[in-house]
Amino acid sequence: MRSKLRLEGYRRGIIALAKAESLPTVLFLASTHYYENMTMRLMTTKTVLNTKERQRSREWYERAQQSLIEGVNSPSRGAAVYSPGPVVLERGHGSRVWDLDGNEYVDFMMSFGALIQGHAHPKIVDVVSQTVAKGSHFAAATPAEAEAAERFTRLVPTAEAVRFTNTGTEATMLALRLARAHTGRTKFLKFEGHYHGWYDPYCLNGHSHPAEELGPRENPNRFPDSEGIPASVFDDVVVAPWNDLEALENILRKCGRELAAIITEPIMANMGCILPRDGYLQKVCDLAHHYDALFILDEVVTGFRYAPGGCQEYFGLKPDLSTFGKALGAGFPVGAVAGPRTILERMRWGNNMVLHYGTFNGHRLTMSVIAANLDLLGANEAAVYKQIYEIGNSAIAGLRQIFHKRKIAAIVQGFGPMFQIYFTNRDAIHDYRDYCQYANTEKYSRFIHALLERGIYMTPSNGLHWIISTAHTMHDVEILLAAADEAGADIA
């Protein structure tokens, strides 16, 4: 099934990113001719929505600030990103969302990637309705958790077993605890610009900073992402630049034998969509094992998005531990840690166990949704991924043509299910330092705000990414390209 998918879906669907030689060779497999022709057809229809009037959103945001800090429950949703304030959404269906003023948008943010099936998928709605009617949660053993786990382990290549958590942050917390217990070491290595949740040790060098402040590649300056974290927490954290094997090898020569783990995203999703260089991820895995450290693949963003088995299936990787979230729950809060039983069995109750409690772990409603979601993704030999790739690649090709036509210095980086736009003169953004130095994030924000007035819902944060769900259609791409063409005129 997986080889068939690559031949029929991925292989035909991937567009090479700017023909940069340092990107994975798999990205060169598909011809752009198919997508260029499709894009020309899509761009012949001008369908632009007008969503400028958002008075009720403004009023509700003012009200929310009286009881909520910044009027929201995460800063990525408020005035730190949206100016002068957020679009306040009321409902969603399929690929569309509606705000309080009744404005309709095509949603390309999809809850930061959590909504792999789009909004209110009828199968998910039916499962939720039936499950809630019999009791949403018992904090007890249920068939639902085993049914979800069985489907999970069938799809994820390295999952001999899985433990469900409530969020991606909880999953990466547990993965690090398991790695430390398994190796008897406390230090771990993370990469600049990667986000693994808001657990204290991970909150280092996760936000962008002026390029001149970053320090040398083999000894980066350290920037805590939050106040309230004791400096001593970071004594066990080693920071390295991503996509730079030479720097990583030099850092590991000094401290590799002290590391419990190296943790990485397979595709850097915290600075948009930054792809690994050809063979890089496998080499990181090999280096971790050379120093008897675990290789942790953080698939909270990429899991079930690029393939039924995530990026580890797509790139042919065998991580010691992998973490999941977002798309796994199809809009419901969940995380997961997967790997071999030799490591996960350390959570079995007894002396010297790895403690992992949680009243809401294996939440019955969420487990029922996961089972239904994974059934949908795996149906008909996972044929839906072909659709996701074709729609995503058509959007990418069309956006590139618009920027070229309007002589806007911009690249669209990524392929298929996830991509990002960077306003830059560079051919590609390869890492955190490129992003900090060359990505014009202010111009990106202006572009997205122009799209928000034309019926396209997306976050103005350049550090996030565009998401394609199973609910998106070519008509949605048509609407996007028409809106992007007008918005491009505003910023050209």
N, C-alpha and C positions, 0 to 999 in steps of 0.2 A: 504493500500500500504506500509506504513512504517513498520508495523509489519512483513509483508511478506518479505521485504528487509532484516530485521534483521535476520530472520530465514534462508533465502535462500542465502543471500550474506554475511552479516557481520559475523553472527554466525559461518558459515563454514569457513570463510576466515581469522579470527584473530588468530595470533600466540601469545602465552603467552610470555611476556618479561622476560626472565631469571628466571621464576618461583619465582619472588620476591613477598612475601606475601603482601607487602604494595601497590602493583599496583592494578588498578581497577579489580574487580572480573570478569567483562565482558571480560577481556583479556584471561581468562582461559577457555573460552567456546569451542574453536576450538582445535582439535587434530593436532599435528604437523606431524603425520604420512603421511597424504596426500601430504604435501609440501616437506617432506624429500624424498619421492619416486619421486616426480616430479623433485626435484632438482638434484637427482642422474641421471635422464635421461638428464636433461639440461646440466649437466657438462661433459657428454660423448663427446660432440663436442667442439673442440677447434677452435674458430673463433676469432682471435685477429687481430685488425687493427693496422696499423703502421701510426701514425700521429705525428712523431717527427719533421719532416721538416716544419718549420713555418717561413721561411725567410720573406715572405711578411707581415705577422703579425708584425714582429719586425720592419720592415721598416715603416709600416703605424702607428704603435704606436709612433715611433720617430717623425713622421710628426705631429701627433695629439697633442703631447706635446708642439708644438710651439704655438698653439692657445687655448688649453684646459688645465686647471690645472690638473696635473697628466695624461693628455691625455684622460680623460674620464669625465663623468658627475656625477659619484658617486664613492666614494673611494672603494667600494666593487668590482669594476670592473677592477681596475688598479693594479699597482705594490705593493700596500699595501697588496694584497692578492695573486696575480699571480707573479711568479718569472721566468724569469727577467721582464716579462711583460705579458699582457693578450693575449689570443687567440682572434684574431679579426675576428668576424663572418660576413659572407656575405649573407647567405640565410638559410632558414629552410623549412622543409616539414615533416609533420607527427611527428615522434619521432626523426628525424635526423636534424643536422645542419652541415653546411659546412663553413670552414674558407677561408681566402683569397688565401691560397695555394691549395685549392681544397680538403683538408682533410675532410673526413666524420666522424662525431661523433654521437653516441647515446646520446641524451640530457636528463640527469636526473636532471638538474637544473630547466628547464622550466620557465625561467624568474622569479625565486624565487617563483614559484607556480602560477603565473598569467595565464599560458597557460594550463588550464584544458583540452582543446581539442587538445593540441599539436600545431604544426606549420601549418599555412595555411590550416586549415580544410576547405574542399570544400564548406560546407554550410556557414561558416563565410565569406569566400572569395566572395561568390555569394551575400550575404547580403551587404557586404561593397561596392561591385561594383555597385549594384543597388541603394543603398542609396546615395553614392557620386554623382552619375549621376544626382540626383535630388536636390542636395544641402546638404552639410555635416552638416551645423549648421546655425540656425537662431537666437539664443538667444531669442526665443519666444516659446509660447505654441505649442506643437506638439503632434500628436497621439502617436508617438514613446515613449515618456516618460511615458504616461499612460499605454501603452502596456507592457513596461518593469516592471513598478510598479505592475501591476496586476499579472504578473507571479511571481514576487518576493514575494508578500504577500501570494500567494497560497502555496509557498514552505516553507517559514520560519514561524515556528509555532507561534512566538510571535509578528509577524509584522502585527499590525492593519493598519499601514501606514509606508511609507518609504520616506526619503529625500535623493536624490542622490547628491554626491559631486564629486570632480575630483580625489581624492587620498584617501588612507587609513588614512594618516595623517590628512587631512581635516575632515574626518569622526570622528576620535577620538577627535579632537578639538571641533567639534560641540556637540558631546555627553557630554563632560565635561561642556560646556557652558549651555546646557539644564539641566544637573543635578544640577548645581549651581543655576540656575533660579528656578527650581522646588522645591528645598529644602530650598533656602534662605541661604545656607551655602557656604563657599568658599574652605575649605580644602578637599582633597581627598587622598585616599590611593592607592599606586601602589606597586608592588612587585619587589624585587631584580631581575635583569636580564631580566625583561620583556621590550619589545619594543613596544611603541604605537605611533610611528612616531616621527618626529623631532620638534614638538611643544615645546616651552621652558619648561613648567612645567613637561613634560614627560621625559626630558633629564637628568635623574638622575639614577645612578647605572644601566645603561644599558649595559656597557662594562665589560669584565672580568678584575679582578685585583688579585694580589697575595693573597692567602687565609689568610695570617697573617695580612693583612691590612683591612679586612672586618669589624672587630669590633664585638661586641656581637649581637646575633641573635635578641634580643628584642630592640636593639638600634643601628642599623647598621651605620657604617661610611658612610658619604654621598659623592659620587663622581659625580660631574657634568660631563656630557658627551661632553660638548662643551664649548669653550670660547665664550664670547659675551653675556652671559645670566646673568642679574643682580642676585646677591645672594638672594635678597628679593623675587624673583619669587618662590624659593623653600620653603619659610616660610609656604606655604599652602600645602606642599607635605609631606605625611607620608609614610615612606618606611618600608616594612615588608618582612621577608623571605617567600618564597612560599612553599607550601606543608607542612607547619608546623602549625597545628591548635592551639597548645598550645601557641606558640609565638604570633600568630595573636590575640588570645583571650586576652592575657595579654596586647598587644598594644592597642586593642580596649577599654579595660576598662579605659584607660587613656584618649583617645581622640575620642572615637566612636561617641559621641554626637556632635562633631564638623564637622563630615564628610558629604560632599555632596554625595560622591560615593566611592565605592571600584571598581577598574577596574582590570580585569585579562584576560589573554589569557586562553582558556580552555585547550590547550596543549601548553606548553612553547616552542615556536618556535624560540626564539632569542638566545638560547643556544643549538641549535640542534633540538632535539625532546624529550622533557621531559614530561612524562605523569603524570596526577594528581593521587594522592593516592585515594584509594577507598572511595567514598562519599565526597571527599574534596570540590569539586566545589559547591555541594548543601549546604554544611555547610557554605561556604563563603557567599553564597546567603542569607542563613538564618541569619547569623551574621549581614550582611549589613542591612537587614530589622529590626532586633532587635534594631539597633541604628538609625532607620529611615533614612538610607542612601540608595541610589540607587545602584543596582548591575549592573555594565556595563560589558558585555562580549565582548571582542575584538576578533572578528572572521575574521579580515582582512586576516589572513593566513589560517584559518581552514574553513571558510565559503564556502559552496558548494563543499567541498573537502571530508569530511567524510560521508556526507549524503546529500540528497537534501536540507534539512533544517539546515545543518551545525552541529557543535558539540552540539548546544543546543538541536537539535533533537536526536542526538546520545546518549547524556548523560541524556536526559530528563530534561533539565533545563528551567527555565522561567526567563530570565534576564529582568530587567526593560528597559534597552537599549542595543542594540547590534550594532556592527560596522562591515562593510564588505569592501572588495576590491579585489585585486588580481584575484582569479578564477572567480569572478562575471563578470569581463569584458573580459575574454577570450583573454587577451593580449592588451586590450585597457584600458587607464587610467580611473579609476572610484573608487569611494568610496560610502558608503551608511550608513545611520543611520536608524535603525528600532526600533519600539516599539509601545506602546499604544498611542492612540490619545490624552489621557489626558496629555501626556508629549510633544508629537510632535506638538500638536496644539499651543504650546507656540511660535512657529515660525510664526503663522498667523499675518498678518500686523495689527498694532494697538499700543495702549499704552502698555508699559511694555512687549513688544515682545522680543523674542530672535532673534537677527539679524543674518541672513545667506544669503549673497549675492553670486553671482558668474556668470560671463559671460558665462562660459562653463558648468555650472551645467545643467544636463539633456541634454547633447550634443546629437544631433539627431543621428549622426552616431553611437556613443557608445550605446545609448539606443536601436537602432536596433540590434546591436551585442548582447547586453544582452538578449533581447527577444529570439533571435535565440539560444543563448547558453543555456538558461534555458529550452527551448523546447527540445534541444538535451539531456540535463541531465535528464529531467523528462520523456523522451519517454519510452514506454513499461514498465511502473511501475518502472522507474529509473534503468533498468536492467544493465546499463553500470557500476554502482558502484560494482556489483558483479565481473565484469571483472577487474576493478581497484584493488580491494582487492586481488584477486587471483594472479595477476601479482606482486603486491607489496609484498605479503607474500612469494611468490616463491623467489623473489630477496633476501628478508631478510633471509629466511632459507638457501639459497645457500651461502650467505656471511658468515653466522655463521659457516657453515660446512667448508668453506675454512680457516677461522681463526683457527678453531679447528684442522684441518688437519695440518696446518703449525705451530701449537703451538704458535700462536700470541695472546697475551693478548688483546682482543678486544671484545666489545659487539656491537650488532646492536639493537638499541632501537627504538621502534615505532611499527606500524602495518599498513598494507594496503597502503593507499594513500601517507604516508609520514613517513620517518624514518631517523635515523642518526647513524653513526658509531662513537664509542668512543674507543680510545686506552687506556685501563685502566685495572687494576686488580680487579676493583669493579664489583659486579653483576649488578648494575644499577646506573645511575646518576639521583638523585631525585630532585635536585634544583640547583640554581645558585652557591651555595657554593661548592657542589660536583663538579660541572663543573670546577670552578676555581682551586680546589685543586687536582682533580684526572684525568681530561681529558688531555691527551698528545696531545695538539693541533699542535705542531710542527711535530709530527709523522704523524698525520692525513694529514697535508699539503703535506708531502713527498709522502704519499700514493696516494693522489689525483693527484699530479703532475705526478706520474708514470702512472696513469690511463689516464691522458690527452695525454700521448704519445702512448696510445693504443686504441684510438678511443672512449673514454668515456668522455663526457663533463659534468663537475661538478665544483662547486666552491671549492677552497681549504680552505675556511673558515669553521671551525668546528662548528661555531655558527649558520650556516644555515642548510639546510636539503635536503634530496633526495626526489624528487617528481615523482609520477606516474601519467601520464595523460591517457586520453581515447585513445591516439594514440599508447601507448606502447604495445608491444607484448611479447610473451614468447621468441621469437627469440632475442629480445633486451636483455632479461634477460640472455639468453645463451651467448651473446657477453659480457655482463657485467661480468658474472662469470668467463669466460675464461680470460678476462683482469685482473680481481681482483686476480685470482690465480697467474698470472705472477707478478703483482705488489706486491703481498704479499711476493713473493720470494725476491724481492728487499729490503724489509724493515724488513724481519724476523730476 
